[in-house]
Amino acid sequence: MSARHAADKLPVYSGSDGRAYLACDDVVALMRAIAESCRNLADDPDCDLHGAGAAVDIEADALACRAIERTT
């Protein structure tokens, strides 16, 4: 079983042009979650922006994979 990602919770829609889309409200929620995570990590001496960036990259990769699955 693969690990669950926060991006797995976002609904991905197929447009009439065959591309994958997210609703604006979902993108706003995603951006607010990233901001909240950054605020939470700001006071943790064991975390830095490199680690936060790596976590965001992992979520972006998971979302990109779902978009590819949706459009093929």
Summary of the structure (lengths in Angstrom):
residues: 72
radius of gyration: 14.1
end to end distance: 22.3
largest distance: 47.2
contacts: 148
relative contact order: 0.20
helix: 64%
strand: 6%
